[in-house]
């Protein structure tokens, strides 16, 4: 039984061509990944800062309402209306923004769901700050991952270089590492 000799120069040439192609892809994606990382980090920083401001305002408001007769009623009214507005915004404009955000991003990466980045960013920032400012509990990491993914998708849509699906996934799914973790 004889086997045909494998043409080593041809195999090496194919390997070298594949390596050079992957290297060129990485060079093309590096500037996009840097922009995604900076913007995702910026939006996440803004989100965390706004949460701190909203929490401080809630504390000041509760303290000032204690000086007013029936101030406790004003506090309850404020908390309920803020939470209700946050829920309404989420249900009306971006139901996928409800909750952590990590399962949604994973479903998008597996092409099971769409990512409407404009709505995600707006609703996560406004609704999340309203919800946390009203006293509801929400982690910061999950929304940060979802905001980072939405920012990454925005950058990939704006870039004319990232045209293949694998380039898009590589460009914006890696923004997870740029946010809170």
Backbone as a printed PyTorch tensor [residue, N CA C, xyz], in Angstrom:
tensor([[[  0.8490,  -1.1640,   0.0000],
         [  0.0000,   0.0000,   0.0000],
         [  0.8990,   1.2320,   0.0000]],

        [[  0.7100,   2.0380,  -0.9810],
         [  1.5370,   3.2330,  -1.0560],
         [  0.6690,   4.4660,  -0.8510]],

        [[  1.2310,   5.4050,  -0.2480],
         [  0.5170,   6.6670,  -0.0510],
         [  1.1900,   7.7270,  -0.8900]],

        [[  0.3880,   8.5800,  -1.4270],
         [  0.9360,   9.6560,  -2.2430],
         [  1.6290,  10.6550,  -1.3340]],

        [[  2.7900,  11.0920,  -1.7000],
         [  3.4890,  12.0650,  -0.8510],
         [  2.7290,  13.3910,  -0.8190]],

        [[  2.6730,  13.9430,   0.3540],
         [  2.0020,  15.2270,   0.5290],
         [  2.9610,  16.3290,   0.1030]],

        [[  2.4630,  17.2080,  -0.6540],
         [  3.2730,  18.3130,  -1.1410],
         [  3.4660,  19.3120,  -0.0100]],

        [[  4.6110,  19.2450,   0.6490],
         [  4.8650,  20.1170,   1.7870],
         [  4.9270,  21.5900,   1.4220]],

        [[  5.5110,  21.9710,   0.3320],
         [  5.5190,  23.4020,   0.0010],
         [  4.1060,  23.9600,  -0.1740]],

        [[  3.2050,  23.1580,  -0.7420],
         [  1.8250,  23.6240,  -0.9320],
         [  1.1200,  23.7940,   0.4140]],

        [[  1.3180,  22.8390,   1.3260],
         [  0.7170,  22.9180,   2.6580],
         [  1.2650,  24.1280,   3.4070]],

        [[  2.5650,  24.3160,   3.3510],
         [  3.1760,  25.4600,   4.0260],
         [  2.6950,  26.7800,   3.4320]],

        [[  2.5350,  26.8210,   2.1260],
         [  2.0450,  28.0470,   1.4830],
         [  0.6190,  28.3540,   1.9290]],

        [[ -0.2190,  27.3170,   2.0380],
         [ -1.5980,  27.5200,   2.5110],
         [ -1.6240,  28.0030,   3.9580]],

        [[ -0.7970,  27.4040,   4.7910],
         [ -0.7270,  27.8110,   6.1950],
         [ -0.2520,  29.2590,   6.3230]],

        [[  0.7560,  29.6010,   5.5490],
         [  1.2840,  30.9610,   5.5830],
         [  0.2390,  31.9640,   5.0980]],

        [[ -0.4830,  31.6290,   4.0420],
         [ -1.5250,  32.5250,   3.5240],
         [ -2.6300,  32.7200,   4.5590]],

        [[ -3.0210,  31.6400,   5.2250],
         [ -4.0620,  31.7440,   6.2610],
         [ -3.5780,  32.5970,   7.4320]],

        [[ -2.3350,  32.3960,   7.8380],
         [ -1.7640,  33.1830,   8.9310],
         [ -1.7250,  34.6690,   8.5760]],

        [[ -1.2790,  34.9870,   7.3800],
         [ -1.1920,  36.3880,   6.9570],
         [ -2.5750,  37.0250,   6.8390]],

        [[ -3.5610,  36.2520,   6.4010],
         [ -4.9350,  36.7630,   6.3110],
         [ -5.4890,  37.0820,   7.7030]],

        [[ -5.2690,  36.1740,   8.6580],
         [ -5.7380,  36.4230,  10.0230],
         [ -5.0160,  37.6240,  10.6360]],

        [[ -3.7610,  37.7530,  10.3500],
         [ -2.9890,  38.8880,  10.8680],
         [ -3.5200,  40.2090,  10.3060]],

        [[ -3.8590,  40.2160,   9.0300],
         [ -4.4170,  41.4120,   8.4050],
         [ -5.7810,  41.7510,   9.0060]],

        [[ -6.5950,  40.7230,   9.2740],
         [ -7.9010,  40.9530,   9.9080],
         [ -7.7230,  41.5950,  11.2730]],

        [[ -6.7860,  41.1110,  12.0480],
         [ -6.5420,  41.6830,  13.3780],
         [ -6.0970,  43.1390,  13.2780]],

        [[ -5.2710,  43.4400,  12.3100],
         [ -4.8370,  44.8290,  12.1180],
         [ -6.0130,  45.7320,  11.7770]],

        [[ -6.9420,  45.2270,  10.9730],
         [ -8.1170,  46.0150,  10.6090],
         [ -9.0390,  46.2190,  11.8020]],

        [[ -9.1490,  45.2160,  12.6520],
         [-10.0880,  45.2890,  13.7700],
         [ -9.5260,  46.0080,  14.9890]],

        [[ -8.2300,  46.1520,  15.0920],
         [ -7.6400,  46.7750,  16.2780],
         [ -8.1350,  48.2000,  16.5100]],

        [[ -8.1440,  49.0850,  15.5180],
         [ -8.6680,  50.4360,  15.7820],
         [-10.1400,  50.4200,  16.1930]],

        [[-10.9220,  49.5650,  15.5610],
         [-12.3360,  49.4540,  15.9170],
         [-12.4910,  48.9500,  17.3470]],

        [[-11.6960,  47.9520,  17.7210],
         [-11.7710,  47.4250,  19.0830],
         [-11.3680,  48.4820,  20.1090]],

        [[-10.4020,  49.3200,  19.7610],
         [ -9.9920,  50.3820,  20.6810],
         [-11.1060,  51.4110,  20.8600]],

        [[-11.7630,  51.7770,  19.7690],
         [-12.8790,  52.7310,  19.8520],
         [-14.0140,  52.1340,  20.6680]],

        [[-14.3310,  50.8560,  20.4100],
         [-15.3920,  50.1850,  21.1650],
         [-15.0580,  50.1690,  22.6440]],

        [[-13.8300,  49.8290,  22.9780],
         [-13.4280,  49.7870,  24.3820],
         [-13.5320,  51.1340,  25.0670]],

        [[-13.0770,  52.1780,  24.3850],
         [-13.1460,  53.5230,  24.9690],
         [-14.5910,  53.9860,  25.1430]],

        [[-15.4100,  53.7900,  24.1140],
         [-16.8090,  54.2290,  24.2160],
         [-17.5940,  53.3940,  25.2260]],

        [[-17.3740,  52.0800,  25.2210],
         [-18.0750,  51.2260,  26.1820],
         [-17.6680,  51.5900,  27.6080]],

        [[-16.3890,  51.8130,  27.8210],
         [-15.9320,  52.2420,  29.1410],
         [-16.4950,  53.5950,  29.5260]],

        [[-16.5810,  54.5030,  28.5580],
         [-17.1550,  55.8280,  28.8240],
         [-18.6240,  55.7620,  29.1900]],

        [[-19.3890,  54.9920,  28.4270],
         [-20.8110,  54.8570,  28.7390],
         [-21.0200,  54.1580,  30.0780]],

        [[-20.1950,  53.1630,  30.3680],
         [-20.3220,  52.4640,  31.6460],
         [-19.9610,  53.3810,  32.8060]],

        [[-18.9330,  54.1820,  32.6220],
         [-18.5660,  55.1530,  33.6530],
         [-19.6860,  56.1580,  33.8660]],

        [[-20.2680,  56.6350,  32.7730],
         [-21.4080,  57.5510,  32.8650],
         [-22.5690,  56.8940,  33.6080]],

        [[-22.8530,  55.6380,  33.2890],
         [-23.9330,  54.8930,  33.9420],
         [-23.6900,  54.8060,  35.4490]],

        [[-22.4940,  54.4080,  35.8450],
         [-22.1830,  54.2860,  37.2790],
         [-22.2150,  55.6430,  37.9720]],

        [[-21.7380,  56.6870,  37.3180],
         [-21.7670,  58.0260,  37.9000],
         [-23.2050,  58.4960,  38.0820]],

        [[-24.0450,  58.3020,  37.0690],
         [-25.4520,  58.7030,  37.1740],
         [-26.1750,  57.9380,  38.2810]],

        [[-25.8210,  56.6750,  38.4630],
         [-26.4220,  55.8930,  39.5460],
         [-26.0400,  56.4960,  40.8920]],

        [[-24.7790,  56.8650,  41.0490],
         [-24.3440,  57.5070,  42.2930],
         [-25.0540,  58.8230,  42.5400]],

        [[-25.2150,  59.6230,  41.4880],
         [-25.9280,  60.9000,  41.6110],
         [-27.3820,  60.6560,  42.0010]],

        [[-28.0350,  59.6990,  41.3320],
         [-29.4410,  59.4090,  41.6320],
         [-29.6020,  58.8930,  43.0590]],

        [[-28.6770,  58.0740,  43.5040],
         [-28.7390,  57.5590,  44.8710],
         [-28.5600,  58.6880,  45.8810]],

        [[-27.6270,  59.5850,  45.6150],
         [-27.4290,  60.7380,  46.5010],
         [-28.6330,  61.6600,  46.5260]],

        [[-29.2350,  61.8920,  45.3580],
         [-30.4380,  62.7280,  45.2990],
         [-31.5910,  62.1000,  46.0760]],

        [[-31.7070,  60.7800,  45.9780],
         [-32.7670,  60.1060,  46.7300],
         [-32.5640,  60.2940,  48.2290]],

        [[-31.3310,  60.1780,  48.6870],
         [-31.0380,  60.3590,  50.1090],
         [-31.3490,  61.7840,  50.5550]],

        [[-30.9190,  62.7700,  49.7680],
         [-31.1980,  64.1750,  50.0980],
         [-32.7000,  64.4300,  50.0990]],

        [[-33.3980,  63.8690,  49.1350],
         [-34.8370,  64.0710,  49.0370],
         [-35.5640,  63.4620,  50.2430]],

        [[-35.1640,  62.2810,  50.6410],
         [-35.8050,  61.6470,  51.8030],
         [-35.5700,  62.4870,  53.0500]],

        [[-34.3390,  62.9820,  53.2170],
         [-34.0410,  63.8190,  54.3850],
         [-34.8370,  65.1180,  54.3650]],

        [[-34.9720,  65.7350,  53.2000],
         [-35.7200,  66.9990,  53.1340],
         [-37.2260,  66.7680,  53.2570]],

        [[-37.7140,  65.6490,  52.7750],
         [-39.1470,  65.3600,  52.9040],
         [-39.5370,  65.0610,  54.3460]],

        [[-38.5730,  64.6760,  55.1770],
         [-38.8850,  64.4110,  56.5780],
         [-39.2190,  65.6940,  57.3250]],

        [[-38.8120,  66.8270,  56.7900],
         [-39.0840,  68.1120,  57.4320],
         [-40.4990,  68.6160,  57.1310]],

        [[-41.1480,  68.0190,  56.1600],
         [-42.4660,  68.4610,  55.6980],
         [-43.5310,  67.5360,  56.2860]],

        [[-44.6800,  68.1070,  56.7090],
         [-45.7620,  67.2240,  57.1480],
         [-46.1850,  66.3100,  55.9920]],

        [[-46.3920,  65.0850,  56.2890],
         [-46.7340,  64.0520,  55.3160],
         [-45.6380,  63.8880,  54.2540]],

        [[-44.4210,  64.1690,  54.6430],
         [-43.2880,  64.0190,  53.7330],
         [-43.0530,  62.5730,  53.3310]],

        [[-43.4010,  61.6580,  54.2290],
         [-43.2590,  60.2480,  53.9010],
         [-44.1170,  59.8930,  52.6860]],

        [[-45.2480,  60.5590,  52.5450],
         [-46.1240,  60.3070,  51.4080],
         [-45.4730,  60.7940,  50.1060]],

        [[-44.7890,  61.9360,  50.1760],
         [-44.0720,  62.4340,  49.0010],
         [-42.9380,  61.4880,  48.6050]],

        [[-42.2710,  60.9250,  49.6110],
         [-41.2000,  59.9700,  49.3380],
         [-41.7460,  58.7460,  48.6200]],

        [[-42.8450,  58.2160,  49.1330],
         [-43.4550,  57.0400,  48.5040],
         [-43.9030,  57.3630,  47.0830]],

        [[-44.4940,  58.5290,  46.9080],
         [-44.9520,  58.9400,  45.5810],
         [-43.7780,  59.0340,  44.6020]],

        [[-42.6700,  59.6200,  45.0460],
         [-41.4940,  59.7430,  44.1940],
         [-40.9360,  58.3720,  43.8130]],

        [[-40.7920,  57.4940,  44.8000],
         [-40.2160,  56.1720,  44.5530],
         [-41.0940,  55.3730,  43.5940]],

        [[-42.3990,  55.3760,  43.8430],
         [-43.3170,  54.6100,  42.9950],
         [-43.3450,  55.1720,  41.5740]],

        [[-43.3860,  56.4790,  41.4330],
         [-43.4480,  57.0530,  40.0850],
         [-42.1410,  56.8370,  39.3200]],

        [[-41.0010,  56.9140,  39.9800],
         [-39.7240,  56.6570,  39.3000],
         [-39.6250,  55.2030,  38.8470]],

        [[-39.9780,  54.2920,  39.7300],
         [-39.9300,  52.8740,  39.3720],
         [-40.9260,  52.5540,  38.2550]],

        [[-42.1140,  53.1430,  38.3330],
         [-43.1260,  52.9110,  37.3000],
         [-42.6580,  53.4460,  35.9530]],

        [[-42.0500,  54.6130,  35.9410],
         [-41.5400,  55.1820,  34.6970],
         [-40.4270,  54.3060,  34.1130]],

        [[-39.5660,  53.7850,  34.9630],
         [-38.4930,  52.9030,  34.4930],
         [-39.0680,  51.6350,  33.8640]],

        [[-40.0660,  51.0460,  34.5150],
         [-40.7020,  49.8380,  33.9740],
         [-41.4060,  50.1530,  32.6580]],

        [[-42.1120,  51.2710,  32.6020],
         [-42.8360,  51.6410,  31.3850],
         [-41.8700,  51.8620,  30.2180]],

        [[-40.7810,  52.5860,  30.4690],
         [-39.7880,  52.8100,  29.4150],
         [-39.2390,  51.4920,  28.8790]],

        [[-38.9340,  50.5880,  29.7970],
         [-38.3690,  49.3050,  29.3970],
         [-39.3700,  48.4930,  28.5910]],

        [[-40.5910,  48.3660,  29.0870],
         [-41.5880,  47.5670,  28.3800],
         [-41.9830,  48.1880,  27.0460]],

        [[-42.0380,  49.4860,  26.9890],
         [-42.5090,  50.1660,  25.7800],
         [-41.4510,  50.2160,  24.6870]],

        [[-40.2110,  50.5240,  25.0420],
         [-39.1960,  50.7840,  24.0310],
         [-38.1580,  49.6800,  23.8490]],

        [[-37.8120,  48.9640,  24.9000],
         [-36.7770,  47.9270,  24.7700],
         [-36.9840,  46.8350,  25.8100]],

        [[-37.9280,  45.9220,  25.5750],
         [-38.1420,  44.8380,  26.5440],
         [-36.8910,  43.9920,  26.7720]],

        [[-36.0130,  43.9390,  25.7780],
         [-34.7860,  43.1580,  25.9380],
         [-33.8050,  43.8090,  26.9060]],

        [[-34.0670,  45.0490,  27.2940],
         [-33.2060,  45.7390,  28.2570],
         [-33.5600,  45.3840,  29.6990]],

        [[-34.6330,  44.6340,  29.8960],
         [-35.0330,  44.2500,  31.2560],
         [-34.0210,  43.2600,  31.8320]],

        [[-33.7400,  43.4080,  33.0880],
         [-32.8710,  42.4660,  33.7750],
         [-31.3940,  42.7400,  33.5690]],

        [[-30.6160,  41.6950,  33.7270],
         [-29.1630,  41.8010,  33.7320],
         [-28.5920,  42.2930,  32.4120]],

        [[-28.9730,  41.6810,  31.3260],
         [-28.4230,  42.0430,  30.0300],
         [-27.4410,  41.0240,  29.5020]],

        [[-26.7990,  40.2750,  30.3830],
         [-25.8290,  39.2750,  29.9390],
         [-26.5010,  38.1620,  29.1390]],

        [[-27.6350,  37.5880,  29.5890],
         [-28.2840,  36.5580,  28.7660],
         [-28.6950,  37.0740,  27.3870]],

        [[-29.1170,  38.3260,  27.3160],
         [-29.4900,  38.8930,  26.0140],
         [-28.2790,  38.9840,  25.0940]],

        [[-27.1550,  39.4480,  25.6020],
         [-25.9420,  39.5550,  24.7870],
         [-25.4790,  38.1700,  24.3430]],

        [[-25.5630,  37.1740,  25.2270],
         [-25.1830,  35.8140,  24.8360],
         [-26.0950,  35.2920,  23.7340]],

        [[-27.3970,  35.5740,  23.8280],
         [-28.3320,  35.1500,  22.7780],
         [-28.0260,  35.8510,  21.4590]],

        [[-27.6220,  37.1000,  21.5180],
         [-27.2530,  37.8330,  20.2990],
         [-25.9980,  37.2170,  19.6820]],

        [[-25.0360,  36.8650,  20.5090],
         [-23.8060,  36.2580,  19.9940],
         [-24.0740,  34.9190,  19.3210]],

        [[-25.0870,  34.1990,  19.7940],
         [-25.4680,  32.9230,  19.1810],
         [-26.4900,  33.1090,  18.0610]],

        [[-26.7410,  34.3570,  17.7070],
         [-27.6770,  34.7350,  16.6380],
         [-29.1020,  34.2550,  16.9090]],

        [[-29.4870,  34.2430,  18.1630],
         [-30.8520,  33.8780,  18.5350],
         [-31.7400,  35.1010,  18.7060]],

        [[-31.1370,  36.2590,  18.9260],
         [-31.8910,  37.5050,  19.1160],
         [-31.1920,  38.6400,  18.3930]],

        [[-31.9410,  39.7040,  18.1770],
         [-31.3850,  40.9120,  17.5670],
         [-30.9380,  41.8750,  18.6610]],

        [[-30.0750,  42.7890,  18.2840],
         [-29.6030,  43.8120,  19.2140],
         [-29.9570,  45.1760,  18.6420]],

        [[-30.9500,  45.8060,  19.2440],
         [-31.3420,  47.1620,  18.8490],
         [-30.5610,  48.1260,  19.7380]],

        [[-29.3690,  48.4640,  19.2940],
         [-28.4260,  49.1750,  20.1440],
         [-28.9120,  50.5620,  20.5470]],

        [[-29.6350,  51.2650,  19.6730],
         [-30.0980,  52.6110,  20.0160],
         [-31.0280,  52.5650,  21.2290]],

        [[-31.9360,  51.6190,  21.2080],
         [-32.9030,  51.5150,  22.3050],
         [-32.2630,  50.9750,  23.5750]],

        [[-31.3680,  50.0170,  23.4220],
         [-30.7070,  49.4330,  24.6010],
         [-29.9500,  50.5120,  25.3720]],

        [[-29.1490,  51.2930,  24.6730],
         [-28.3440,  52.3120,  25.3560],
         [-29.2400,  53.3200,  26.0580]],

        [[-30.2450,  53.8160,  25.3570],
         [-31.1310,  54.8320,  25.9420],
         [-31.8930,  54.2990,  27.1430]],

        [[-32.5230,  53.1430,  26.9720],
         [-33.3620,  52.6060,  28.0520],
         [-32.5140,  52.1480,  29.2310]],

        [[-31.3560,  51.5440,  28.9700],
         [-30.4990,  51.1200,  30.0840],
         [-30.0180,  52.3220,  30.8900]],

        [[-29.6080,  53.3800,  30.2060],
         [-29.1260,  54.5570,  30.9340],
         [-30.2600,  55.2360,  31.6960]],

        [[-31.3310,  55.5830,  31.0090],
         [-32.4180,  56.3340,  31.6520],
         [-33.2010,  55.4510,  32.6150]],

        [[-33.6560,  54.2920,  32.1290],
         [-34.4520,  53.4010,  32.9790],
         [-33.6670,  52.8440,  34.1510]],

        [[-32.4090,  52.4850,  33.9000],
         [-31.5840,  51.9560,  34.9830],
         [-31.3300,  52.9740,  36.0740]],

        [[-31.0600,  54.2040,  35.6770],
         [-30.8280,  55.2650,  36.6670],
         [-32.1130,  55.5690,  37.4260]],

        [[-33.2460,  55.6150,  36.7330],
         [-34.5260,  55.8360,  37.4270],
         [-34.8210,  54.7090,  38.4150]],

        [[-34.6120,  53.4730,  37.9750],
         [-34.8960,  52.3260,  38.8420],
         [-33.9820,  52.3150,  40.0640]],

        [[-32.6970,  52.4740,  39.8470],
         [-31.7650,  52.4610,  40.9730],
         [-31.9140,  53.7030,  41.8350]],

        [[-32.2380,  54.8260,  41.2190],
         [-32.4630,  56.0530,  41.9830],
         [-33.7080,  55.9860,  42.8360]],

        [[-34.6590,  55.1520,  42.4380],
         [-35.8750,  55.0110,  43.2410],
         [-35.6920,  54.0080,  44.3740]],

        [[-34.5710,  53.3120,  44.3850],
         [-34.3060,  52.3820,  45.4710],
         [-34.3870,  50.9260,  45.0690]],

        [[-34.7080,  50.6350,  43.8150],
         [-34.7170,  49.2490,  43.3660],
         [-33.2850,  48.7330,  43.2980]],

        [[-33.1430,  47.4360,  43.3150],
         [-31.8170,  46.8280,  43.3270],
         [-31.5250,  46.2530,  41.9450]],

        [[-30.3630,  46.5880,  41.4350],
         [-29.9160,  46.0950,  40.1380],
         [-28.4010,  46.0860,  40.1670]],

        [[-27.8140,  44.9970,  39.7040],
         [-26.3600,  44.9620,  39.6270],
         [-25.8590,  45.9120,  38.5580]],

        [[-24.6090,  46.2810,  38.6490],
         [-24.0500,  47.1980,  37.6560],
         [-23.3320,  46.4650,  36.5310]],

        [[-22.9040,  45.2310,  36.7660],
         [-22.1140,  44.5070,  35.7790],
         [-22.9360,  44.0820,  34.5740]],

        [[-24.1160,  43.5060,  34.8010],
         [-24.9590,  43.0580,  33.6870],
         [-25.3480,  44.1840,  32.7510]],

        [[-25.8880,  45.2840,  33.2870],
         [-26.1880,  46.4120,  32.4020],
         [-24.9460,  46.9620,  31.7050]],

        [[-23.8080,  46.9230,  32.3790],
         [-22.5780,  47.4030,  31.7530],
         [-22.1890,  46.5350,  30.5640]],

        [[-22.3690,  45.2270,  30.6920],
         [-22.0760,  44.3210,  29.5840],
         [-23.0230,  44.5900,  28.4200]],

        [[-24.3040,  44.7830,  28.7220],
         [-25.2700,  45.0330,  27.6580],
         [-25.0210,  46.3850,  26.9830]],

        [[-24.7000,  47.3970,  27.7620],
         [-24.3660,  48.7040,  27.1780],
         [-23.1020,  48.5770,  26.3230]],

        [[-22.1090,  47.8620,  26.8170],
         [-20.8810,  47.6630,  26.0410],
         [-21.1310,  46.9340,  24.7330]],

        [[-21.9770,  45.9130,  24.7650],
         [-22.3300,  45.2040,  23.5350],
         [-23.0640,  46.0920,  22.5550]],

        [[-23.9640,  46.9330,  23.0830],
         [-24.7180,  47.8490,  22.2190],
         [-23.7980,  48.9020,  21.6020]],

        [[-22.8600,  49.4090,  22.3830],
         [-21.8960,  50.3830,  21.8550],
         [-21.0310,  49.7190,  20.7790]],

        [[-20.6290,  48.4900,  21.0290],
         [-19.8360,  47.7650,  20.0340],
         [-20.5870,  47.5470,  18.7370]],

        [[-21.8550,  47.1910,  18.8430],
         [-22.6570,  47.0090,  17.6260],
         [-22.7970,  48.3290,  16.8820]],

        [[-22.9800,  49.4080,  17.6100],
         [-23.0700,  50.7370,  16.9950],
         [-21.7990,  51.0470,  16.2090]],

        [[-20.6520,  50.8050,  16.8110],
         [-19.3790,  51.0900,  16.1360],
         [-19.1930,  50.2080,  14.9050]],

        [[-19.5800,  48.9470,  15.0040],
         [-19.4450,  48.0500,  13.8560],
         [-20.3900,  48.4440,  12.7310]],

        [[-21.5830,  48.8940,  13.0800],
         [-22.5130,  49.3540,  12.0470],
         [-21.9890,  50.6100,  11.3670]],

        [[-21.3350,  51.4720,  12.1220],
         [-20.8120,  52.7150,  11.5620],
         [-19.5480,  52.4790,  10.7340]],

        [[-18.8240,  51.4140,  11.0390],
         [-17.5860,  51.1230,  10.3260],
         [-17.8900,  50.3780,   9.0320]],

        [[-17.3070,  50.8010,   7.9600],
         [-17.4940,  50.1250,   6.6750],
         [-16.5160,  48.9690,   6.5060]],

        [[-15.5460,  48.8690,   7.3940],
         [-14.5440,  47.8150,   7.2630],
         [-15.0360,  46.4790,   7.7870]],

        [[-15.7960,  46.4950,   8.8650],
         [-16.2500,  45.2420,   9.4710],
         [-17.5090,  44.7910,   8.7480]],

        [[-17.3450,  43.9620,   7.7460],
         [-18.4930,  43.5680,   6.9400],
         [-18.9220,  42.1350,   7.1960]],

        [[-18.0230,  41.2600,   7.5510],
         [-18.4050,  39.8700,   7.7690],
         [-18.9460,  39.6840,   9.1740]],

        [[-19.7990,  38.6820,   9.3360],
         [-20.4220,  38.4280,  10.6430],
         [-19.3730,  38.1220,  11.7030]],

        [[-18.3360,  37.3780,  11.3360],
         [-17.3100,  37.0600,  12.3390],
         [-16.5620,  38.3190,  12.7640]],

        [[-16.3620,  39.2480,  11.8240],
         [-15.7180,  40.5120,  12.1800],
         [-16.5910,  41.2960,  13.1490]],

        [[-17.9030,  41.3070,  12.8760],
         [-18.8190,  42.0350,  13.7570],
         [-18.7990,  41.4380,  15.1540]],

        [[-18.9070,  40.1140,  15.2340],
         [-18.9000,  39.4750,  16.5470],
         [-17.5950,  39.7440,  17.2670]],

        [[-16.4960,  39.6510,  16.5490],
         [-15.1950,  39.8990,  17.1660],
         [-15.0910,  41.3350,  17.6430]],

        [[-15.6240,  42.2510,  16.8580],
         [-15.5060,  43.6650,  17.2000],
         [-16.3080,  44.0780,  18.4030]],

        [[-17.5530,  43.6130,  18.5260],
         [-18.3770,  44.1510,  19.6010],
         [-18.5890,  43.1970,  20.7620]],

        [[-18.4350,  41.9100,  20.5580],
         [-18.6400,  41.0220,  21.7020],
         [-17.4850,  41.1190,  22.6820]],

        [[-16.3210,  41.5270,  22.2100],
         [-15.1760,  41.6580,  23.1020],
         [-15.2860,  42.8800,  23.9990]],

        [[-16.2630,  43.7070,  23.7440],
         [-16.4270,  44.8930,  24.5900],
         [-16.7990,  44.5030,  26.0160]],

        [[-17.2140,  43.2540,  26.2080],
         [-17.5220,  42.7930,  27.5660],
         [-16.3090,  42.9560,  28.4740]],

        [[-15.1430,  42.6770,  27.9240],
         [-13.9490,  42.7600,  28.7640],
         [-13.5470,  44.2000,  29.0540]],

        [[-14.1300,  45.1440,  28.3440],
         [-13.7540,  46.5510,  28.5230],
         [-14.6360,  47.2680,  29.5320]],

        [[-15.6900,  46.6420,  29.9880],
         [-16.6180,  47.3760,  30.8340],
         [-16.2940,  47.1800,  32.3010]],

        [[-16.9620,  46.3110,  32.9790],
         [-16.8240,  46.2420,  34.4270],
         [-15.8800,  45.1510,  34.9210]],

        [[-15.5160,  44.1800,  34.1020],
         [-14.7770,  43.0400,  34.6230],
         [-13.2940,  43.2290,  34.5170]]])
